[in-house]
Amino acid sequence: MGEDDARPLSGKRVLVTRAQAQNKDLCERIKQIGGEPYEFPTIRISPPASYRELDEAIRQLSRYTWVIFTSVNGVDHFFRRLSVVTGEDARQLVHTSIAAIGPKTAKALTEKGLKVDVLPGEYRAEALLSELKQHVTKVDKILLPRASVARNVLPDGLRAIGCDVTVVDAYQTEPETEKASEVVKLLAERQIDIITFTSPSTVRHFVLALDQTGEPWRDWITEAQIVCIGPITESALNELGLGSAAVAADYTVEGLVEAIETLT
């Protein structure tokens, strides 16, 4: 048996559904443990339908005591627009408290020279809300730039304790259906061993893309094992009838890869 054969994912094809701009790390990790990543981005990250509310918030940035970032995409699109609207950079936020939902988001912020004041131990909105409640009061004005479609756990929870919360669309996720027919063919031929999902939106758009082929793909997907990040993504899988999944204990790409390794 050669070195490659001894690696955990040797001979396994792993479907990666994350947006193409973000799937490089996951694909590299899959290759490192012997797997063959098959890229099927089910979503693409696009600018919001309108910049009006985001631009207005940026022009009034000095009124906010906190800015909360819930994804790397939110960081990237917010600061890109900040530069367009004001010609300024992250230094505009040096006197503003910053919260991030997870380590990748925090890293994107620290790379811009910002200090992250709140980072929860569990990388989900509920944990971030619980942590923020120990730091904010009803006098705080909070800006939340995020995806156009997102859960309202954070804004609803913060408003419940009296905070003034402004939610603005920094970007949107749109369905990506290219290669859907190829994926269905691979499923039918049992050529996909593992399917990965990193967010509820990847699940929803995966189902949408495959449904549009008109093929009975649900009859074939049962032959593949499903791995996902976090209980929210797992709930989306259950709601859409995709069955049980191995759930990463750590809600990161690294945690996802560890969960994949437990299947082998």
C-alpha positions in Angstrom: 0.0 0.0 0.0 1.4 3.3 -1.0 1.6 6.5 1.0 -1.5 7.9 -0.8 -3.5 4.8 -0.1 -2.9 5.1 3.7 -4.4 8.6 3.9 -7.9 8.9 5.4 -9.7 10.0 2.2 -7.8 7.9 -0.3 -10.1 7.1 -3.2 -12.9 9.3 -1.9 -14.5 12.1 -4.0 -15.8 15.0 -1.8 -18.4 17.4 -3.1 -17.6 21.0 -2.0 -20.7 23.3 -2.1 -19.2 26.5 -0.7 -18.9 29.6 -2.8 -15.9 29.3 -5.2 -14.1 32.4 -3.7 -14.1 30.7 -0.3 -13.5 27.0 -1.0 -9.7 27.0 -1.6 -8.8 26.1 2.0 -11.3 23.3 2.2 -10.3 21.8 -1.1 -6.6 21.9 -0.1 -7.3 20.2 3.2 -9.3 17.5 1.4 -6.3 16.9 -0.9 -3.9 16.7 2.0 -5.7 13.8 3.4 -6.0 12.0 0.1 -9.4 13.0 -1.1 -10.5 14.4 -4.5 -12.5 17.6 -4.0 -15.2 18.2 -6.6 -16.1 21.8 -6.7 -19.8 22.5 -7.0 -20.4 26.1 -5.7 -24.1 26.4 -5.0 -23.9 30.0 -4.1 -22.1 33.1 -5.4 -21.5 36.2 -3.3 -22.8 39.4 -4.9 -23.2 43.1 -4.0 -26.6 43.9 -2.3 -29.5 44.9 -4.5 -29.0 48.4 -3.3 -26.2 50.2 -1.5 -28.4 53.0 -0.2 -28.8 51.8 3.4 -25.2 50.6 3.7 -23.9 53.9 2.4 -26.1 55.8 4.8 -24.8 53.8 7.7 -21.2 54.4 6.6 -21.7 58.1 6.4 -23.0 58.0 10.0 -20.4 55.6 11.3 -19.4 57.8 14.1 -22.8 57.4 15.8 -22.3 53.7 16.4 -20.7 52.4 19.5 -20.5 48.8 18.2 -20.2 47.1 14.8 -20.9 43.4 14.6 -19.5 41.2 11.8 -20.9 37.7 11.2 -18.8 36.6 8.3 -15.7 37.2 6.3 -17.9 38.3 3.4 -19.5 40.9 5.6 -16.0 42.3 6.5 -14.8 42.3 2.9 -17.9 44.0 1.4 -18.2 46.5 4.3 -14.7 47.8 4.0 -14.7 47.8 0.2 -17.8 50.0 0.4 -16.3 52.2 3.2 -13.4 53.0 0.8 -15.8 53.9 -2.0 -18.0 56.1 0.0 -15.5 57.9 2.3 -12.1 57.2 0.8 -11.1 56.0 4.3 -10.1 52.7 5.7 -10.5 50.7 8.9 -9.0 53.5 11.0 -12.5 55.0 11.0 -13.4 52.2 13.5 -10.5 52.4 15.9 -12.7 54.0 18.5 -15.7 51.7 17.9 -16.1 48.3 19.7 -16.0 45.3 17.4 -17.6 41.9 17.6 -17.0 38.9 15.4 -18.8 35.6 15.2 -15.8 33.3 14.6 -12.0 33.1 14.2 -12.0 33.6 10.4 -14.1 36.7 10.7 -11.9 37.9 13.6 -8.7 37.3 11.5 -10.1 39.3 8.6 -10.7 42.2 11.0 -7.3 42.0 12.8 -5.6 41.9 9.4 -7.1 45.4 8.9 -5.6 46.5 12.1 -8.7 46.3 14.3 -9.0 44.9 17.7 -11.9 42.4 18.2 -13.6 43.1 21.5 -16.0 40.2 21.6 -15.5 36.7 20.1 -17.7 33.9 21.4 -16.3 30.4 22.2 -19.0 28.9 20.1 -19.3 30.3 16.5 -23.0 30.9 16.2 -25.4 33.8 16.6 -26.8 32.6 19.9 -23.4 32.4 21.5 -22.4 35.8 20.2 -25.6 37.3 21.5 -25.1 35.8 24.9 -21.5 37.2 25.0 -22.6 40.7 23.8 -25.3 40.9 26.5 -22.4 41.1 29.0 -20.9 44.1 27.2 -23.7 46.3 25.7 -26.5 48.3 27.3 -29.6 50.1 26.1 -27.5 53.2 25.3 -25.5 51.4 22.7 -26.1 52.0 19.0 -25.1 48.9 17.0 -24.5 48.5 13.3 -24.9 45.0 11.8 -23.7 44.7 8.1 -24.6 41.3 6.9 -26.1 39.1 4.1 -29.5 40.2 2.8 -31.0 36.9 4.0 -30.0 36.0 7.5 -31.5 34.9 10.8 -32.7 37.6 13.2 -31.3 36.1 16.4 -28.8 39.0 16.9 -30.9 42.0 16.0 -34.0 40.7 17.8 -32.0 39.7 20.9 -30.2 43.0 21.1 -33.3 45.1 20.6 -35.0 43.1 23.4 -32.5 44.6 25.9 -33.0 48.1 24.5 -30.2 48.5 22.1 -30.6 50.6 19.0 -29.7 48.2 16.2 -29.3 49.1 12.5 -29.2 46.1 10.1 -27.9 46.8 6.6 -27.3 44.5 3.6 -23.6 44.4 2.8 -23.9 41.5 0.3 -26.3 38.8 -0.9 -26.0 35.2 -1.8 -27.4 34.0 -5.1 -28.0 30.5 -6.5 -25.3 29.0 -8.7 -26.7 26.2 -10.9 -23.8 25.5 -13.2 -22.7 21.9 -13.1 -25.9 20.7 -11.5 -26.5 18.1 -14.3 -23.0 16.8 -13.9 -23.5 16.4 -10.1 -26.7 14.5 -10.6 -25.0 12.2 -13.0 -22.2 11.6 -10.5 -24.7 10.8 -7.8 -26.6 8.4 -10.1 -23.3 6.6 -10.8 -22.3 6.6 -7.1 -19.3 8.6 -7.9 -19.6 11.0 -5.0 -18.7 9.7 -1.6 -19.1 12.7 0.7 -21.0 15.9 0.4 -20.1 19.0 2.5 -22.3 21.9 3.5 -20.9 25.0 5.3 -24.1 27.0 5.8 -27.9 26.8 5.4 -27.7 28.8 2.2 -25.4 26.1 0.6 -28.1 23.5 1.5 -31.0 25.5 0.1 -29.2 26.4 -3.1 -28.0 22.8 -3.6 -31.5 21.5 -3.4 -32.8 24.3 -5.8 -30.1 23.6 -8.3 -30.6 19.8 -8.4 -34.4 20.1 -8.4 -34.1 22.2 -11.6 -32.6 19.2 -13.4 -35.8 17.3 -13.1 -33.9 14.2 -12.2 -34.7 11.9 -9.2 -31.5 12.9 -7.4 -32.9 12.3 -4.0 -33.0 8.6 -4.8 -29.3 8.6 -5.3 -28.0 11.0 -2.7 -28.6 8.4 0.0 -25.5 6.6 -1.2 -23.3 9.6 -0.2 -22.4 10.7 3.4 -23.2 14.2 4.4 -21.0 16.4 6.6 -21.9 19.9 7.7 -20.8 22.8 9.9 -23.0 23.4 13.0 -26.5 22.7 14.1 -28.1 25.5 12.0 -26.9 23.9 8.8 -27.9 20.5 10.2 -31.5 21.9 10.7 -31.6 23.1 7.1 -30.6 19.6 6.0 -33.4 18.1 8.1 -36.0 20.6 6.9 -35.2 19.9 3.3 -35.3 16.2 3.7 -31.6 15.4 3.1 -31.3 13.1 6.0 -28.8 12.8 8.8 -25.3 14.3 8.7 -22.1 14.2 10.6 -21.8 17.6 12.3 -18.5 19.4 12.9 -17.9 19.9 16.6 -15.9 23.0 15.8 -17.7 25.3 13.4 -14.8 26.0 11.1 -13.2 24.4 7.9 -10.8 22.6 10.2 -13.6 21.2 12.2 -15.4 20.1 9.0 -12.3 18.2 7.9 -12.0 16.5 11.2 -15.7 15.4 10.9 -15.0 14.1 7.4 -12.1 12.0 8.8 -14.3 10.4 11.3 -16.3 8.9 8.5 -13.4 6.9 7.1 
